[in-house]
Amino acid sequence: MEYSPRKMQEQLDNKEFHLKKKFGQNFIIDENIINNIVDKSKIEKDTLVIEIGPGAGSLTYKLASQAKQVLCYEIDTTLKPLLEENLKECDNVDILYQDFLVSNVKEDIQKYSYQQLYVVANLPYYITTPIIMKVIEDDLPVDKMVVMVQKEVGDRFKAKPKTKDYNSLTIYLNCFFEVEKLMDVSRNVFLPKPNVDSIIIEFRRKKEKLPFQNPEIFFQLVKDSFVQKRKNLRNNLKNYPLPVIEDVLKRYGLDLNVRAEALPVEIFIEIAKALGGK
């Protein structure tokens, strides 16, 4: 498969395909970036890879050379002629022309035999968070995700306490995954060129189970703690038993005047346990 802006545009023109803004279509045209994504994913020969939004198949083609099987979800059915042409040499790629967010992925992957399940994708900016949340909430047996996302969003995923990007989503993700930035990606490697730069993030599934039995208590606590980010816990959690929360905070030299953005995941876990989420 040839990678260049000229070749990509020629293909789109030949297939009379028009990029659709509503699907967040920005196709990768730089082979070095694609090779980097595949190399950093460390795909093994018995790995099933899920790709969401294969676009023109630029990344798919390289994934197929490393993985046992690649299962793609593509919402835009008008891409079928282009994908069939670009992936005609790949006999280990299946494409489901449907919306990943409403798909029964657990059922879709039952027909495959594999040792590892990875998600590797250039995610559409407008549904990045819903896609990642679906992986978690559907309890998909994903061992690792290597995804390219908008830089601003990626910064929130990997944020640390006491930084402006740290929020409830950061905490949620860090309960399930080790989150690491792999590399920055310039907006110039896409067709069309987006208005922002991108970042490649790796999510490695944590092997240990969640350290509490009632996750709904924990996640509601975190959500409520950040409901007004500039307010302290006393204000955001005024409907909670504040003396119980204060007892936990005192162990760390803190009080109810602290903001949620200053607390690491471990303190939220202890508060949740104290509230009955043991």
HELIX and SHEET records of a PDB file:
HELIX    1   1 PRO A    5  ASN A   14  1                                  10    
HELIX    2   2 LYS A   21  PHE A   23  5                                   3    
HELIX    3   3 GLU A   31  SER A   41  1                                  11    
HELIX    4   4 SER A   58  ALA A   64  1                                   7    
HELIX    5   5 THR A   77  LEU A   79  5                                   3    
HELIX    6   6 LYS A   80  ASN A   86  1                                   7    
HELIX    7   7 PHE A  100  VAL A  102  5                                   3    
HELIX    8   8 VAL A  105  ASP A  108  1                                   4    
HELIX    9   9 ILE A  109  LYS A  111  5                                   3    
HELIX   10  10 TYR A  125  ILE A  127  5                                   3    
HELIX   11  11 THR A  128  GLU A  137  1                                  10    
HELIX   12  12 LYS A  151  PHE A  157  1                                   7    
HELIX   13  13 SER A  168  PHE A  176  1                                   9    
HELIX   14  14 ARG A  187  VAL A  189  5                                   3    
HELIX   15  15 PRO A  215  SER A  225  1                                  11    
HELIX   16  16 LEU A  233  ASN A  236  1                                   4    
HELIX   17  17 LEU A  242  LYS A  250  1                                   9    
HELIX   18  18 ALA A  260  ALA A  262  5                                   3    
HELIX   19  19 VAL A  265  ALA A  274  1                                  10    
SHEET    1   A 2 PHE A  27  ILE A  28  0                                        
SHEET    2   A 2 PHE A 190  LEU A 191 -1                                        
SHEET    1   B 7 VAL A  93  LEU A  96  0                                        
SHEET    2   B 7 GLN A  69  TYR A  73  1                                        
SHEET    3   B 7 THR A  47  ILE A  52  1                                        
SHEET    4   B 7 GLN A 116  ASN A 122  1                                        
SHEET    5   B 7 LYS A 144  GLN A 150  1                                        
SHEET    6   B 7 SER A 198  ARG A 205 -1                                        
SHEET    7   B 7 PHE A 177  VAL A 185 -1                                        
END                                                                             
